[in-house]
Amino acid sequence: MLRYILRRLISAIPVLLGILLVVFVLVRLIPGEPCKAILGEKASPETCERFNREHGLDRPLPVQFFIYMGNVLRGDLGNSIRFARPVTTILVERLPTTVELTILALSLAVIVGIPLGIISAIRHNSPVDVGTMILANVGVSMPVFWLGLMLAYLFAIVLKDTPLWLPPSGRLSAGLSATPFYEVFGWTLEKGTPSFKFWEFFANLYILNSLLTQNWEVLWDTLKHLLLPAIALSTIPMAIIARMTRSSLLEVMGLDYIRTARGKGVPERLVVLRHALSNALLPVVTIVGLQLGLLLSGAVLTETIFGLSGVGRILFEAITARDYPIIQAFTLVIATGYVGLNLLVDVSYTFLDPRVRLE
């Protein structure tokens, strides 16, 4: 298995290089230029010339690309053109929000989607099956932006004076702050160093940070703020997972070894959960891995609607402002996440089905 993992990691290098090259070229083909997008349409040619020279945009594209690749190999993702700050710092601040939202949304999708798929397969062609698949089709067809607005209207306005009220935007209530766990533990970290940024990233995961510091008020407030966007974001993957679980389980339930287990008098519950479900989960795990990558890269609308300062929102703003370093860095992070998730999915096959061997 170790050789397989190493081969996959090595093969991922040209994939990431290709993605970087494509993104590097495509963002520069977008109509407009950073100077006019940031300084305004009335910026003079002399001002734009000086702006491009300061940010290295006056050089030929191949030279810009090789300089950028050299910086990436050294761990330098460059400085944001719009914010004049290191892109790594912006990643440390913004990426944790998207990670928390993505994990919570996928958890909801899996917790609800897989049981719905199992129930639908067991009650095949029954009213329960029909109703579940109708809900799944509605979930796939429902626009995320519309559902997000409806959830915010329902729980923040209609249910404002009830215990069911939920905040429609933001990440923490006013007056609350999440003290980083390394400060609570008394760690001495030098600001600006890679080790500080590494621990700061985990401290910006408010759920994890509040668990480590036992700050239950911040934990509960963070979950309340993330619940509505997580529900809105989870509907499509939930529906896809439910449909995939149903179809995969129905296929497995018709195999010979399932009939043999039933013939031996094994209770139906054990037939489904112990014998059928483990094999039926193989394609479901693949779908879950792909959906996690899609959620990580596709939370733009959800973060915008609910006022969350995450990757999706700043990526949209960076495209609007032609902030090339942010677009390239965040795309690299998302692509690396996809590669890592696909590798984890492949490795998980060996644990779900011992017959699968990774050679």
C-alpha positions in Angstrom: 0.0 0.0 0.0 2.9 2.4 0.8 4.2 2.0 -2.8 0.7 2.7 -4.1 0.5 5.9 -2.0 3.9 7.1 -3.1 3.0 6.5 -6.8 -0.2 8.5 -6.4 1.6 11.3 -4.7 4.3 11.4 -7.4 1.7 11.3 -10.2 -0.2 14.2 -8.5 2.8 16.5 -9.1 2.2 17.0 -12.9 -1.5 17.3 -12.3 -1.0 20.2 -9.9 1.5 21.8 -12.2 -1.0 21.5 -15.1 -3.7 23.0 -13.0 -1.5 25.9 -12.0 -0.5 26.5 -15.6 -4.1 26.5 -16.8 -5.3 28.8 -14.0 -2.3 31.1 -14.5 -3.1 31.6 -18.1 -6.9 31.7 -17.8 -7.0 34.4 -15.1 -5.0 36.6 -17.4 -7.4 36.1 -20.2 -10.2 37.6 -18.2 -11.2 40.9 -19.7 -9.8 43.8 -17.7 -6.6 44.3 -15.8 -5.7 44.5 -12.1 -4.8 48.2 -12.3 -8.2 49.3 -13.6 -10.1 46.9 -11.3 -8.3 48.1 -8.2 -7.5 51.7 -8.9 -10.5 52.5 -11.0 -11.3 52.9 -14.7 -9.9 56.5 -14.6 -6.3 55.4 -13.7 -3.9 56.9 -16.1 -1.6 54.8 -18.3 1.4 56.1 -16.3 -0.2 55.0 -13.1 -1.0 51.6 -14.5 2.5 51.2 -15.9 4.0 51.9 -12.5 1.4 49.6 -10.8 2.3 46.7 -13.2 6.0 47.2 -12.6 5.6 47.1 -8.8 3.7 43.9 -9.0 5.8 42.2 -11.7 3.0 42.2 -14.2 5.1 44.0 -16.9 7.2 40.9 -17.6 6.4 38.3 -20.3 3.9 35.6 -19.1 6.5 32.7 -19.3 8.8 34.7 -17.1 6.0 35.5 -14.6 5.0 31.8 -14.5 8.5 30.5 -13.8 9.1 33.2 -11.1 5.8 32.2 -9.5 6.6 28.5 -9.6 10.0 29.1 -8.0 8.3 31.0 -5.2 5.7 28.3 -4.7 8.4 25.6 -4.4 9.9 27.8 -1.6 6.6 28.0 0.1 5.9 31.6 -0.9 2.5 32.1 -2.5 3.1 35.8 -3.1 1.3 38.9 -1.9 -2.3 39.9 -2.6 -2.5 42.7 -5.2 -5.6 44.1 -3.6 -4.9 43.8 0.1 -1.1 44.1 -0.1 -0.7 41.2 2.4 0.9 37.8 2.1 -1.6 35.3 0.6 -0.5 32.7 3.2 -1.8 35.0 5.9 -5.1 35.4 4.1 -5.4 31.6 3.7 -4.8 31.1 7.4 -7.6 33.6 8.2 -10.2 32.5 5.6 -9.7 28.8 4.9 -10.8 27.6 8.4 -14.3 29.1 7.9 -14.8 27.1 4.7 -13.3 23.9 6.2 -15.7 24.1 9.1 -18.7 24.8 6.9 -17.7 22.0 4.5 -17.2 19.4 7.1 -20.4 20.2 8.9 -22.4 20.3 5.6 -21.0 16.9 4.5 -21.6 15.4 8.0 -25.2 16.4 7.7 -25.4 15.0 4.2 -23.9 11.6 5.3 -25.8 11.3 8.5 -29.2 11.9 6.7 -28.4 10.7 3.2 -27.1 7.2 4.0 -30.0 6.2 6.3 -32.5 7.5 3.8 -30.9 5.5 1.1 -30.9 2.3 3.3 -34.6 2.8 4.2 -35.5 3.4 0.6 -33.7 0.3 -0.6 -35.3 -1.9 2.1 -38.7 -0.5 1.4 -38.2 -0.7 -2.4 -41.2 0.5 -4.4 -43.1 1.3 -1.3 -44.6 4.8 -0.5 -41.6 5.4 1.7 -39.2 4.7 -1.2 -41.2 7.0 -3.5 -41.4 9.7 -0.9 -37.6 9.5 -0.2 -36.7 9.7 -3.9 -39.0 12.7 -4.4 -37.3 14.5 -1.6 -33.9 13.5 -3.1 -34.9 14.9 -6.5 -36.2 18.1 -4.9 -32.9 18.4 -3.0 -30.8 18.1 -6.2 -33.0 20.6 -8.1 -33.3 23.2 -5.4 -31.0 26.2 -5.9 -28.6 26.8 -3.0 -29.0 30.6 -3.1 -32.8 30.4 -2.9 -32.8 27.8 -0.1 -30.3 29.9 1.8 -32.5 33.0 1.6 -35.6 31.0 2.6 -33.8 29.5 5.6 -32.5 32.8 6.7 -36.0 34.4 6.4 -37.7 31.5 8.2 -35.3 31.1 11.2 -34.1 34.7 11.6 -37.3 36.6 10.9 -40.4 34.4 11.1 -39.1 32.5 14.2 -37.3 35.5 15.7 -39.1 35.4 19.1 -39.0 31.6 19.5 -36.3 29.2 20.8 -35.8 28.1 17.1 -34.3 31.4 16.1 -30.9 31.1 14.4 -28.5 33.9 13.3 -28.7 34.7 9.5 -25.1 35.9 9.1 -21.7 36.1 10.6 -19.5 33.5 12.4 -19.7 34.7 16.0 -22.1 37.0 17.9 -20.9 40.5 18.8 -19.0 40.5 22.0 -17.7 37.0 21.7 -14.2 36.1 20.9 -12.3 32.8 20.5 -9.0 33.0 22.4 -6.5 30.8 20.6 -5.7 27.6 22.3 -1.9 28.2 22.2 -2.4 31.4 24.3 -4.6 29.5 26.8 -1.9 26.8 27.0 0.8 29.4 27.5 2.8 28.6 24.3 5.3 31.1 23.1 5.1 31.6 19.4 6.8 34.2 17.3 4.3 36.0 15.0 4.9 35.7 11.3 6.8 32.4 11.4 5.6 29.3 9.6 5.0 27.5 13.0 2.9 30.4 14.2 0.8 30.4 11.0 0.4 26.6 11.3 -1.0 26.8 14.8 -3.0 29.9 14.0 -4.8 28.0 11.2 -6.0 25.4 13.8 -6.9 28.2 16.2 -9.1 29.8 13.5 -11.1 26.5 13.4 -13.5 27.8 16.1 -15.1 24.5 16.8 -11.8 22.7 17.4 -10.4 25.7 19.3 -13.4 26.0 21.6 -13.2 22.2 22.3 -9.5 22.4 23.2 -10.1 25.5 25.4 -13.4 24.2 26.8 -15.1 27.4 25.8 -18.6 26.0 25.5 -20.3 29.4 24.9 -18.2 30.0 21.8 -18.7 26.4 20.6 -22.5 26.7 20.8 -22.5 30.1 19.2 -20.3 28.9 16.3 -22.5 25.9 15.7 -25.6 28.2 15.6 -24.0 30.5 13.1 -22.9 27.6 10.9 -26.1 25.5 11.0 -28.2 27.4 8.4 -25.4 27.6 5.8 -24.5 24.0 6.4 -28.1 22.9 5.9 -28.3 24.9 2.7 -25.0 23.6 1.4 -25.8 20.0 2.3 -29.0 19.5 0.4 -27.5 18.6 -3.0 -24.8 16.2 -1.6 -27.4 14.7 0.8 -29.8 13.9 -2.1 -26.9 12.5 -4.3 -25.7 10.3 -1.4 -29.2 9.0 -0.6 -29.8 8.0 -4.3 -26.4 6.4 -4.6 -26.8 4.4 -1.4 -30.2 3.2 -2.5 -29.1 2.1 -6.0 -25.9 0.4 -4.7 -27.7 -1.4 -1.9 -30.4 -2.6 -4.2 -27.7 -4.1 -6.5 -25.9 -5.8 -3.7 -29.1 -7.2 -2.1 -29.7 -9.2 -5.2 -26.4 -11.1 -5.1 -26.1 -14.8 -4.2 -24.3 -14.4 -0.9 -27.1 -12.3 0.4 -29.7 -15.0 -0.5 -27.4 -17.5 1.2 -27.3 -15.5 4.4 -31.0 -15.2 4.4 -31.3 -19.0 3.8 -29.2 -19.6 6.9 -31.7 -17.7 8.9 -29.6 -14.6 9.5 -31.9 -11.8 10.7 -32.7 -9.2 8.0 -31.2 -6.4 10.0 -27.8 -8.2 10.1 -28.1 -9.2 6.5 -28.4 -5.5 5.5 -26.0 -3.9 8.0 -23.3 -6.6 8.2 -23.3 -8.3 4.8 -24.7 -6.0 2.3 -23.9 -2.5 3.5 -20.1 -2.8 3.6 -20.0 -3.7 -0.1 -22.7 -1.2 -1.1 -20.7 1.6 0.5 -17.8 1.4 -1.9 -19.4 3.7 -4.6 -21.0 5.8 -1.8 -17.5 6.5 -0.4 -16.4 7.7 -3.8 -19.3 10.0 -4.0 -18.7 11.3 -0.5 -15.1 12.1 -1.4 -16.0 13.9 -4.5 -18.8 15.9 -2.8 -16.3 17.0 -0.1 -14.1 18.4 -2.8 -17.0 20.1 -4.5 -18.3 21.6 -1.2 -14.8 22.9 -0.4 -14.6 24.7 -3.8 -18.2 25.6 -4.3 -19.3 27.4 -1.2 -19.2 30.9 -2.9 -23.0 31.5 -2.9 -23.5 30.1 0.6 -20.8 32.1 2.1 -22.0 35.3 0.4 -25.6 34.8 1.4 -24.8 34.1 5.1 -22.0 36.7 5.4 -19.2 34.2 6.1 -15.6 35.3 5.4 -14.4 32.1 3.8 -12.5 30.9 0.7 -15.5 31.1 -1.6 -16.3 34.7 -0.8 -12.8 36.1 -1.1 -12.2 34.0 -4.2 -15.2 35.7 -5.8 -13.9 39.1 -4.7 -10.4 38.2 -6.0 -11.7 37.3 -9.5 -13.6 40.6 -9.6 -10.5 42.6 -8.6 -8.2 40.5 -10.9 -6.1 39.6 -7.8 -4.0 36.9 -9.5 -2.0 35.7 -6.5 -5.1 34.9 -4.4 -6.9 33.1 -7.3 -3.8 31.0 -8.0 -3.1 30.2 -4.3 -6.6 29.2 -3.5 -7.0 27.1 -6.6 -3.7 25.3 -5.7 -5.1 24.6 -2.2 -8.4 23.3 -3.5 -6.7 21.2 -6.2 -4.3 19.7 -3.5 -7.4 19.0 -1.4 -9.0 17.1 -4.3 -5.9 15.0 -4.8 -5.6 14.2 -1.1 -9.3 13.3 -0.8 -9.1 11.0 -3.8 -6.1 9.2 -2.3 -8.0 8.7 1.0 -11.0 7.4 -0.8 -8.9 4.8 -2.6 -7.1 3.7 0.6 -10.5 3.4 2.4 -11.6 0.8 -0.1 -9.2 -1.8 1.5 -10.8 -1.3 4.9 -14.4 -1.5 3.6 -13.8 -4.5 1.4 -10.7 -6.8 2.1 -11.0 -8.2 -1.5 -9.8 -4.8 -2.8 -6.0 -4.7 -3.0 -4.1 -1.6 -4.0 -1.2 -2.7 -6.1 
